[in-house]
Each structure stands twice: as structure tokens, then as C-alpha cells.
Amino acid sequence: MANMTLTHWNAFIAARLNQEAGNDAAALDVFDTLACCYPDNRHVAMSRAFALHRLGRTDEATATLVGLRYAALATSLVGTSDTTLAWN
């Protein structure tokens, strides 16, 4: 996981608090910004997917979750482990 700066962690926590208060639109703005800076950060991606889902943008939420799963598989399925059955 990419190391976020303290400023970015503070922004992430503030966005999560906004999300908990039901302000998913404001939280999503922050998650989108952080996702550009830290595309491999699972905390950001999962929070972003949750906000998208709650905003009714389910296709985007699903795509975010599929992307996370793909990234995990891409790092673990290499060499002889990389088979079509493993990807399904």
C-alpha cells in the first residue's frame, strides 16, 4: 500500500467522517482526488466504492471493486499459477 502523507490521511479521515454523516458526495470528491494520488491504496478504493454505491452509481462502484480484485490477482497469479481457471 502506498504511503500517504499526513495531510492526505487527514483528508481521508475527514472524508470518512463526511461519509458516516451521510454526505457521500463530498466524501467522493476527496476519495477521487486521493485515488489519483494513491491508485493502489485499498482503503481509498473501498471507501470510494462505498460512496459510489450509496450515490446510486453502482456500475462505477462495481468497476472499482473489480479493479481491486484484478490488481490482487495480477500480483499473485504469475508464472505457472497464471491460468485461465485461476482468473475465473
MIGUSE-610674 format. One record per atom (N, C-alpha, C): atom name; x, y, z; chain. Coordinates in Angstrom, 1 decimal, decimal comma, padded with zeros to 4 digits. Layout:
<node 'CA' <X Y Z> 'A'>;
...
//
This chain:
<node 'N' <000,9 -001,2 000,0> 'A'>;
<node 'CA' <000,0 000,0 000,0> 'A'>;
<node 'C' <000,9 001,2 000,0> 'A'>;
<node 'N' <000,6 002,2 -000,9> 'A'>;
<node 'CA' <001,3 003,4 -001,0> 'A'>;
<node 'C' <001,2 004,2 000,3> 'A'>;
<node 'N' <002,3 004,8 000,8> 'A'>;
<node 'CA' <002,2 005,6 002,0> 'A'>;
<node 'C' <001,7 007,0 001,7> 'A'>;
<node 'N' <000,6 007,3 002,3> 'A'>;
<node 'CA' <000,0 008,6 002,1> 'A'>;
<node 'C' <000,7 009,6 003,1> 'A'>;
<node 'N' <000,7 010,9 002,7> 'A'>;
<node 'CA' <001,2 011,9 003,5> 'A'>;
<node 'C' <000,2 012,1 004,7> 'A'>;
<node 'N' <000,7 012,8 005,7> 'A'>;
<node 'CA' <-000,2 013,1 006,9> 'A'>;
<node 'C' <-001,3 013,9 006,4> 'A'>;
<node 'N' <-001,1 014,9 005,6> 'A'>;
<node 'CA' <-002,1 015,8 005,1> 'A'>;
<node 'C' <-003,2 014,9 004,3> 'A'>;
<node 'N' <-002,8 014,0 003,5> 'A'>;
<node 'CA' <-003,7 013,2 002,8> 'A'>;
<node 'C' <-004,5 012,2 003,7> 'A'>;
<node 'N' <-003,8 011,7 004,7> 'A'>;
<node 'CA' <-004,5 010,8 005,7> 'A'>;
<node 'C' <-005,6 011,7 006,4> 'A'>;
<node 'N' <-005,2 012,9 006,8> 'A'>;
<node 'CA' <-006,2 013,8 007,4> 'A'>;
<node 'C' <-007,4 014,0 006,5> 'A'>;
<node 'N' <-007,2 014,2 005,2> 'A'>;
<node 'CA' <-008,2 014,4 004,3> 'A'>;
<node 'C' <-009,1 013,2 004,2> 'A'>;
<node 'N' <-008,4 012,0 004,1> 'A'>;
<node 'CA' <-009,2 010,7 004,1> 'A'>;
<node 'C' <-010,1 010,6 005,3> 'A'>;
<node 'N' <-009,5 010,8 006,5> 'A'>;
<node 'CA' <-010,3 010,7 007,7> 'A'>;
<node 'C' <-011,5 011,6 007,7> 'A'>;
<node 'N' <-011,3 012,9 007,3> 'A'>;
<node 'CA' <-012,4 013,9 007,2> 'A'>;
<node 'C' <-013,4 013,4 006,2> 'A'>;
<node 'N' <-013,0 012,8 005,1> 'A'>;
<node 'CA' <-014,0 012,3 004,1> 'A'>;
<node 'C' <-014,7 011,2 004,7> 'A'>;
<node 'N' <-014,1 010,3 005,4> 'A'>;
<node 'CA' <-014,8 009,1 006,0> 'A'>;
<node 'C' <-015,8 009,7 007,0> 'A'>;
<node 'N' <-015,5 010,7 007,8> 'A'>;
<node 'CA' <-016,5 011,3 008,7> 'A'>;
<node 'C' <-017,6 011,9 008,0> 'A'>;
<node 'N' <-017,4 012,5 006,8> 'A'>;
<node 'CA' <-018,4 013,0 006,0> 'A'>;
<node 'C' <-019,3 011,9 005,5> 'A'>;
<node 'N' <-018,7 010,8 005,1> 'A'>;
<node 'CA' <-019,4 009,7 004,6> 'A'>;
<node 'C' <-020,3 009,1 005,7> 'A'>;
<node 'N' <-019,8 009,0 006,9> 'A'>;
<node 'CA' <-020,5 008,5 008,0> 'A'>;
<node 'C' <-021,7 009,4 008,4> 'A'>;
<node 'N' <-021,6 010,6 008,1> 'A'>;
<node 'CA' <-022,7 011,6 008,3> 'A'>;
<node 'C' <-023,7 011,6 007,2> 'A'>;
<node 'N' <-023,4 010,8 006,1> 'A'>;
<node 'CA' <-024,3 010,7 005,0> 'A'>;
<node 'C' <-024,0 011,7 003,9> 'A'>;
<node 'N' <-022,9 012,4 003,9> 'A'>;
<node 'CA' <-022,5 013,3 002,9> 'A'>;
<node 'C' <-021,5 012,6 001,9> 'A'>;
<node 'N' <-022,1 011,6 001,2> 'A'>;
<node 'CA' <-021,2 010,8 000,3> 'A'>;
<node 'C' <-020,7 011,6 -000,9> 'A'>;
<node 'N' <-021,4 012,6 -001,3> 'A'>;
<node 'CA' <-020,9 013,4 -002,5> 'A'>;
<node 'C' <-019,6 014,2 -002,1> 'A'>;
<node 'N' <-019,6 014,8 -001,0> 'A'>;
<node 'CA' <-018,4 015,5 -000,5> 'A'>;
<node 'C' <-017,3 014,5 -000,3> 'A'>;
<node 'N' <-017,6 013,4 000,3> 'A'>;
<node 'CA' <-016,5 012,4 000,6> 'A'>;
<node 'C' <-016,0 011,8 -000,7> 'A'>;
<node 'N' <-016,8 011,6 -001,7> 'A'>;
<node 'CA' <-016,4 011,1 -003,0> 'A'>;
<node 'C' <-015,4 012,0 -003,7> 'A'>;
<node 'N' <-015,6 013,3 -003,6> 'A'>;
<node 'CA' <-014,7 014,3 -004,2> 'A'>;
<node 'C' <-013,3 014,1 -003,6> 'A'>;
<node 'N' <-013,2 013,9 -002,3> 'A'>;
<node 'CA' <-011,9 013,7 -001,7> 'A'>;
<node 'C' <-011,3 012,3 -002,1> 'A'>;
<node 'N' <-012,2 011,3 -002,1> 'A'>;
<node 'CA' <-011,7 009,9 -002,5> 'A'>;
<node 'C' <-011,2 009,9 -003,9> 'A'>;
<node 'N' <-011,9 010,7 -004,8> 'A'>;
<node 'CA' <-011,4 010,7 -006,2> 'A'>;
<node 'C' <-010,0 011,4 -006,3> 'A'>;
<node 'N' <-009,8 012,4 -005,6> 'A'>;
<node 'CA' <-008,5 013,1 -005,6> 'A'>;
<node 'C' <-007,5 012,2 -005,0> 'A'>;
<node 'N' <-007,8 011,5 -003,9> 'A'>;
<node 'CA' <-006,8 010,6 -003,3> 'A'>;
<node 'C' <-006,5 009,4 -004,2> 'A'>;
<node 'N' <-007,6 008,9 -004,9> 'A'>;
<node 'CA' <-007,4 007,7 -005,8> 'A'>;
<node 'C' <-006,4 008,1 -006,9> 'A'>;
<node 'N' <-006,4 009,3 -007,4> 'A'>;
<node 'CA' <-005,4 009,7 -008,4> 'A'>;
<node 'C' <-004,0 009,7 -007,9> 'A'>;
<node 'N' <-003,9 010,1 -006,6> 'A'>;
<node 'CA' <-002,5 010,2 -006,0> 'A'>;
<node 'C' <-002,1 008,8 -005,5> 'A'>;
<node 'N' <-003,0 008,0 -005,1> 'A'>;
<node 'CA' <-002,7 006,7 -004,5> 'A'>;
<node 'C' <-003,6 005,6 -005,1> 'A'>;
<node 'N' <-003,4 005,2 -006,3> 'A'>;
<node 'CA' <-004,3 004,3 -007,0> 'A'>;
<node 'C' <-004,2 002,9 -006,4> 'A'>;
<node 'N' <-003,2 002,5 -005,7> 'A'>;
<node 'CA' <-003,1 001,2 -005,1> 'A'>;
<node 'C' <-003,5 001,1 -003,6> 'A'>;
<node 'N' <-004,1 002,2 -003,1> 'A'>;
<node 'CA' <-004,5 002,3 -001,7> 'A'>;
<node 'C' <-005,9 001,7 -001,6> 'A'>;
<node 'N' <-005,9 000,5 -000,9> 'A'>;
<node 'CA' <-007,2 -000,2 -000,8> 'A'>;
<node 'C' <-008,2 000,5 000,1> 'A'>;
<node 'N' <-007,7 001,2 001,1> 'A'>;
<node 'CA' <-008,7 002,0 001,9> 'A'>;
<node 'C' <-009,4 003,1 001,1> 'A'>;
<node 'N' <-008,6 003,8 000,3> 'A'>;
<node 'CA' <-009,2 004,8 -000,5> 'A'>;
<node 'C' <-010,2 004,2 -001,5> 'A'>;
<node 'N' <-009,8 003,1 -002,2> 'A'>;
<node 'CA' <-010,6 002,5 -003,2> 'A'>;
<node 'C' <-011,9 001,9 -002,6> 'A'>;
<node 'N' <-011,8 001,3 -001,5> 'A'>;
<node 'CA' <-013,0 000,7 -000,8> 'A'>;
<node 'C' <-014,0 001,8 -000,4> 'A'>;
<node 'N' <-013,4 002,8 000,2> 'A'>;
<node 'CA' <-014,3 004,0 000,6> 'A'>;
<node 'C' <-014,9 004,6 -000,6> 'A'>;
<node 'N' <-014,2 004,8 -001,7> 'A'>;
<node 'CA' <-014,7 005,4 -002,9> 'A'>;
<node 'C' <-015,8 004,5 -003,4> 'A'>;
<node 'N' <-015,6 003,2 -003,5> 'A'>;
<node 'CA' <-016,7 002,3 -004,0> 'A'>;
<node 'C' <-017,9 002,3 -003,1> 'A'>;
<node 'N' <-017,8 002,4 -001,8> 'A'>;
<node 'CA' <-018,9 002,5 -000,9> 'A'>;
<node 'C' <-019,7 003,8 -001,2> 'A'>;
<node 'N' <-019,0 004,9 -001,4> 'A'>;
<node 'CA' <-019,6 006,2 -001,6> 'A'>;
<node 'C' <-020,4 006,1 -003,0> 'A'>;
<node 'N' <-019,7 005,6 -004,0> 'A'>;
<node 'CA' <-020,4 005,4 -005,3> 'A'>;
<node 'C' <-021,6 004,6 -005,2> 'A'>;
<node 'N' <-021,6 003,5 -004,5> 'A'>;
<node 'CA' <-022,7 002,7 -004,3> 'A'>;
<node 'C' <-023,9 003,4 -003,6> 'A'>;
<node 'N' <-023,6 004,1 -002,6> 'A'>;
<node 'CA' <-024,6 004,9 -001,8> 'A'>;
<node 'C' <-025,2 006,0 -002,6> 'A'>;
<node 'N' <-024,4 006,5 -003,6> 'A'>;
<node 'CA' <-024,9 007,5 -004,5> 'A'>;
<node 'C' <-025,7 007,0 -005,7> 'A'>;
<node 'N' <-025,8 005,7 -005,7> 'A'>;
<node 'CA' <-026,6 005,0 -006,8> 'A'>;
<node 'C' <-025,7 004,8 -008,1> 'A'>;
<node 'N' <-024,4 005,0 -008,0> 'A'>;
<node 'CA' <-023,6 004,8 -009,2> 'A'>;
<node 'C' <-022,9 003,4 -009,1> 'A'>;
<node 'N' <-023,8 002,4 -009,1> 'A'>;
<node 'CA' <-023,4 001,0 -008,9> 'A'>;
<node 'C' <-022,5 000,5 -009,9> 'A'>;
<node 'N' <-022,6 000,9 -011,2> 'A'>;
<node 'CA' <-021,6 000,4 -012,2> 'A'>;
<node 'C' <-020,2 000,8 -011,9> 'A'>;
<node 'N' <-020,1 002,1 -011,5> 'A'>;
<node 'CA' <-018,7 002,6 -011,1> 'A'>;
<node 'C' <-018,2 001,9 -009,9> 'A'>;
<node 'N' <-019,1 001,7 -008,9> 'A'>;
<node 'CA' <-018,7 001,0 -007,7> 'A'>;
<node 'C' <-018,2 -000,4 -008,0> 'A'>;
<node 'N' <-019,0 -001,1 -008,8> 'A'>;
<node 'CA' <-018,6 -002,4 -009,1> 'A'>;
<node 'C' <-017,3 -002,5 -009,9> 'A'>;
<node 'N' <-017,1 -001,5 -010,8> 'A'>;
<node 'CA' <-015,8 -001,5 -011,6> 'A'>;
<node 'C' <-014,7 -001,2 -010,6> 'A'>;
<node 'N' <-014,8 -000,4 -009,6> 'A'>;
<node 'CA' <-013,8 -000,1 -008,7> 'A'>;
<node 'C' <-013,4 -001,4 -007,9> 'A'>;
<node 'N' <-014,4 -002,1 -007,5> 'A'>;
<node 'CA' <-014,2 -003,4 -006,7> 'A'>;
<node 'C' <-013,5 -004,4 -007,6> 'A'>;
<node 'N' <-014,0 -004,5 -008,9> 'A'>;
<node 'CA' <-013,4 -005,5 -009,8> 'A'>;
<node 'C' <-011,9 -005,1 -010,0> 'A'>;
<node 'N' <-011,6 -003,8 -010,2> 'A'>;
<node 'CA' <-010,3 -003,4 -010,3> 'A'>;
<node 'C' <-009,4 -003,7 -009,2> 'A'>;
<node 'N' <-009,9 -003,7 -008,0> 'A'>;
<node 'CA' <-009,1 -004,1 -006,8> 'A'>;
<node 'C' <-008,8 -005,6 -006,8> 'A'>;
<node 'N' <-009,8 -006,3 -007,2> 'A'>;
<node 'CA' <-009,6 -007,8 -007,2> 'A'>;
<node 'C' <-008,6 -008,2 -008,3> 'A'>;
<node 'N' <-008,8 -007,5 -009,5> 'A'>;
<node 'CA' <-007,8 -007,7 -010,6> 'A'>;
<node 'C' <-006,4 -007,4 -010,2> 'A'>;
<node 'N' <-006,2 -006,3 -009,5> 'A'>;
<node 'CA' <-004,9 -005,9 -009,0> 'A'>;
<node 'C' <-004,3 -007,0 -008,1> 'A'>;
<node 'N' <-005,1 -007,5 -007,2> 'A'>;
<node 'CA' <-004,7 -008,5 -006,3> 'A'>;
<node 'C' <-004,3 -009,8 -007,0> 'A'>;
<node 'N' <-005,1 -010,2 -008,0> 'A'>;
<node 'CA' <-004,8 -011,4 -008,8> 'A'>;
<node 'C' <-003,6 -011,2 -009,6> 'A'>;
<node 'N' <-003,4 -010,0 -010,2> 'A'>;
<node 'CA' <-002,3 -009,8 -011,1> 'A'>;
<node 'C' <-001,0 -009,9 -010,4> 'A'>;
<node 'N' <-001,0 -009,7 -009,1> 'A'>;
<node 'CA' <000,3 -009,8 -008,3> 'A'>;
<node 'C' <000,5 -011,2 -007,8> 'A'>;
<node 'N' <-000,6 -012,0 -007,7> 'A'>;
<node 'CA' <-000,4 -013,3 -007,2> 'A'>;
<node 'C' <-000,4 -014,4 -008,2> 'A'>;
<node 'N' <-001,0 -014,2 -009,4> 'A'>;
<node 'CA' <-001,0 -015,2 -010,4> 'A'>;
<node 'C' <000,0 -014,9 -011,5> 'A'>;
<node 'N' <001,2 -015,4 -011,2> 'A'>;
<node 'CA' <002,3 -015,2 -012,2> 'A'>;
<node 'C' <003,0 -016,6 -012,4> 'A'>;
<node 'N' <003,6 -016,7 -013,5> 'A'>;
<node 'CA' <004,3 -017,9 -013,8> 'A'>;
<node 'C' <003,3 -019,1 -014,0> 'A'>;
<node 'N' <003,6 -020,2 -013,3> 'A'>;
<node 'CA' <002,8 -021,4 -013,5> 'A'>;
<node 'C' <001,4 -021,3 -012,9> 'A'>;
<node 'N' <001,3 -020,3 -011,9> 'A'>;
<node 'CA' <000,0 -020,1 -011,3> 'A'>;
<node 'C' <-001,0 -019,3 -012,2> 'A'>;
<node 'N' <-000,5 -018,7 -013,3> 'A'>;
<node 'CA' <-001,3 -017,9 -014,1> 'A'>;
<node 'C' <-002,0 -018,7 -015,2> 'A'>;
<node 'N' <-003,2 -019,2 -014,8> 'A'>;
<node 'CA' <-004,0 -020,0 -015,7> 'A'>;
<node 'C' <-005,4 -019,3 -015,8> 'A'>;
<node 'N' <-006,1 -019,7 -016,9> 'A'>;
<node 'CA' <-007,4 -019,1 -017,1> 'A'>;
<node 'C' <-008,4 -019,5 -016,0> 'A'>;
<node 'N' <-008,2 -020,7 -015,5> 'A'>;
<node 'CA' <-009,1 -021,2 -014,4> 'A'>;
<node 'C' <-008,9 -020,4 -013,1> 'A'>;
<node 'N' <-007,7 -020,0 -012,8> 'A'>;
<node 'CA' <-007,4 -019,2 -011,6> 'A'>;
<node 'C' <-008,1 -017,9 -011,7> 'A'>;
<node 'N' <-008,2 -017,3 -012,9> 'A'>;
<node 'CA' <-008,8 -016,0 -013,1> 'A'>;
<node 'C' <-010,3 -016,0 -013,0> 'A'>;
<node 'N' <-010,9 -017,2 -013,2> 'A'>;
<node 'CA' <-012,4 -017,3 -013,1> 'A'>;
<node 'C' <-012,7 -017,7 -011,7> 'A'>;
//
